[in-house]
Amino acid sequence: DTLQAYGGRATFFIVGSRVNDYKDTLKRIRDSGSEIGNHTFNHKNLEKISPEEVTSQIEMTNDAVEAVTGFRPKLVRVPYGAFKGQVPGLVSYPMIQWNIDTQDWSSKDKDAIAASVLSQARDGSIILMHDLYSATAEAFETVIPLLAAQGYQFVTVSEMYAAKGVPLEAGQGYFNIPKGVSGEYLINFHRNQRADEDCKSFLPAVKFRVKFFLTRTPCRALYLI
């Protein structure tokens, strides 16, 4: 497991209609300390359906995840990144977007995917990938060791925003951590640890995932979903 080797965990955004097909996987995600997010029930464009159906798409997914894991997701990733019309007023959760799109769904080329990540990744980035393609998995196995060698860690969305002191608010979209926002891990996570211990013990392990989140203060970190 690539992330496990580097002490990482991730945020997984789940399509609700598939929950019952992956019960064991969801339980493993939850037990590993990783985070589960909401990717709607049927992957519909929320800007093109009724307000009632928007709510249904979100809450049906949360119900399904909670029934399997006991955890109710607190974050949403809207399909197609479509959230500039009616959606902000209807989705009562923070909406996680991205600022780097690897276009893995289009190229299906491991070298192109890896190059996209490595050339654009910076402190605070969210990098979109999909775990549907073998090329993405291969690229992932390439970039994780290289980013880890630069000092990055792999964390969940909620952990990273908390570490940076940036609140996640309902109905708002989040693409990355803005430049110049530093935060303090000691304040937000490890109040009783010394700074030099923080980077060593920040995270337990998870298996894999497809969206990155990076920070460099006081140690670098990478968020994946």
C-alpha positions in Angstrom: 0.0 0.0 0.0 1.6 3.2 -1.2 0.3 5.6 1.4 0.8 3.2 4.2 4.5 3.2 3.5 4.6 6.9 4.0 2.3 7.2 7.0 -0.5 8.8 5.0 -4.3 8.9 5.1 -6.9 10.5 2.8 -10.4 11.8 2.2 -12.6 9.5 0.1 -15.6 11.1 -1.6 -18.2 8.4 -2.1 -21.1 8.0 -4.6 -24.0 6.9 -2.5 -25.4 4.4 -4.9 -22.2 2.3 -4.7 -22.0 2.2 -0.9 -23.6 -1.3 -0.6 -21.2 -2.7 -3.1 -18.1 -1.5 -1.1 -19.2 -2.0 2.5 -15.9 -3.6 3.6 -13.9 -0.9 1.8 -15.8 1.9 3.5 -15.3 0.2 6.9 -11.6 -0.1 6.2 -11.4 3.6 5.2 -13.1 4.6 8.4 -11.1 2.2 10.6 -7.8 3.5 9.1 -8.5 7.0 10.4 -9.2 8.4 6.9 -12.1 10.6 6.1 -15.2 9.8 4.1 -16.9 12.5 2.1 -20.1 12.8 0.0 -20.0 12.7 -3.8 -23.9 12.6 -4.2 -26.0 9.5 -4.7 -26.1 9.3 -8.5 -23.4 11.7 -9.6 -25.9 14.1 -11.0 -25.1 17.7 -11.9 -26.7 19.5 -9.0 -27.1 22.7 -11.1 -29.5 20.8 -13.4 -31.9 19.3 -11.0 -34.6 20.6 -8.6 -33.7 21.9 -5.2 -35.5 19.0 -3.6 -33.5 16.5 -5.5 -30.2 18.3 -4.6 -31.0 17.8 -1.0 -32.0 14.2 -1.6 -28.8 13.4 -3.5 -26.7 14.7 -0.6 -28.7 13.2 2.3 -29.3 9.8 0.8 -25.6 9.4 0.4 -25.0 10.5 4.0 -27.7 8.1 5.2 -26.1 5.2 3.2 -22.6 5.9 4.5 -23.8 6.3 8.1 -25.7 3.0 7.9 -22.5 1.2 7.0 -19.8 3.0 9.0 -21.6 4.9 11.8 -20.1 8.1 10.4 -22.1 10.8 8.7 -20.0 12.7 6.1 -19.4 16.4 6.7 -17.9 17.4 3.4 -19.3 17.3 -0.2 -17.6 17.2 -3.6 -20.2 18.2 -6.1 -20.1 16.3 -9.5 -18.3 18.2 -12.3 -17.3 20.9 -9.8 -20.7 22.6 -10.7 -21.6 24.9 -7.8 -21.9 28.5 -9.0 -25.7 28.7 -9.4 -28.3 27.3 -7.1 -26.0 24.9 -5.3 -24.3 27.1 -2.7 -27.7 27.9 -1.3 -28.9 24.3 -1.2 -25.8 22.3 0.0 -25.5 22.8 3.7 -21.9 21.4 3.8 -18.5 22.7 2.8 -17.9 21.9 -0.9 -14.4 20.6 -1.7 -13.1 21.5 -5.2 -9.5 21.4 -6.6 -6.9 23.7 -8.1 -5.0 21.2 -10.1 -6.7 18.8 -12.5 -4.4 16.0 -13.8 -6.9 15.2 -16.6 -6.3 11.6 -15.8 -9.7 10.7 -17.1 -8.7 12.1 -20.5 -5.1 11.0 -21.0 -5.0 7.7 -19.1 -1.3 8.1 -19.4 0.7 7.5 -16.2 3.7 9.6 -17.2 1.4 12.6 -18.1 -0.5 12.3 -14.9 2.6 12.1 -12.8 4.2 15.1 -14.6 1.0 17.1 -14.0 1.2 16.5 -10.3 4.9 17.0 -9.8 5.1 20.2 -12.0 2.2 21.9 -10.2 2.1 20.7 -6.7 2.8 23.3 -4.1 2.0 24.2 -0.5 -1.8 24.1 -0.1 -2.7 22.5 -3.4 -5.7 20.2 -4.0 -4.9 17.9 -6.9 -7.7 16.0 -8.6 -7.2 12.3 -9.6 -9.5 9.4 -10.1 -8.9 5.8 -8.9 -10.9 4.3 -11.8 -7.9 3.9 -14.1 -4.8 1.8 -13.8 -2.7 4.6 -15.2 -3.7 6.8 -12.3 -2.8 4.1 -9.8 0.6 3.8 -11.5 1.2 7.5 -11.5 0.2 7.6 -7.8 2.8 5.1 -6.9 5.4 7.3 -8.7 4.5 10.6 -7.2 3.9 9.7 -3.6 7.6 8.7 -2.8 8.8 11.8 -4.7 6.6 14.2 -2.8 7.4 12.4 0.5 11.1 12.9 -0.3 10.4 16.6 -0.5 8.9 16.5 3.0 5.2 16.3 2.3 2.8 14.3 4.4 -0.6 12.9 3.3 -3.6 14.1 5.3 -7.4 14.5 5.1 -9.2 17.7 4.0 -10.5 18.4 7.5 -7.1 18.0 9.1 -5.4 20.2 6.7 -7.8 23.1 6.9 -7.8 22.9 10.7 -4.1 22.8 10.7 -4.0 26.0 8.6 -6.6 27.6 10.8 -9.1 28.0 7.9 -12.7 27.2 8.9 -14.8 25.1 6.5 -18.2 26.7 6.1 -21.4 25.3 4.7 -22.2 26.4 1.1 -18.7 27.5 0.4 -16.3 26.1 -2.1 -12.7 25.3 -1.3 -10.0 24.9 -4.0 -6.8 25.1 -2.0 -5.1 26.8 0.9 -4.2 30.3 -0.2 -0.6 31.3 -0.2 0.6 32.9 3.0 -1.7 30.9 5.3 0.6 29.0 7.6 -1.3 27.7 10.6 0.3 25.8 13.5 0.1 22.0 13.9 0.9 22.3 17.5 -2.1 24.5 18.1 -4.5 22.5 16.0 -3.5 18.9 16.5 -0.6 18.1 18.8 -0.9 20.5 21.7 1.2 18.2 24.0 3.9 17.3 21.5 7.2 19.0 20.7 7.5 20.5 17.2 10.2 18.1 16.2 7.8 15.2 17.0 4.9 16.6 15.0 6.0 15.6 11.5 6.9 12.1 12.7 3.7 11.2 14.3 1.0 13.3 12.6 -0.7 10.5 10.7 -1.5 6.8 10.7 -1.8 4.8 7.5 -4.4 4.3 4.7 -4.3 2.6 1.4 -4.8 4.9 -1.6 -6.6 7.8 -3.0 -7.1 10.3 -5.7 -7.0 14.0 -4.7 -4.0 15.8 -3.1 -3.7 18.5 -0.5 -0.3 20.0 0.3 1.2 22.2 2.9 4.7 23.0 4.1 4.3 24.6 7.5 5.7 23.5 9.8 6.1 20.2 7.9 4.7 19.7 4.4 1.5 17.8 4.0 -0.5 16.2 1.2 -4.2 15.7 1.2 -5.7 13.0 -1.0 -9.3 12.0 -1.8 
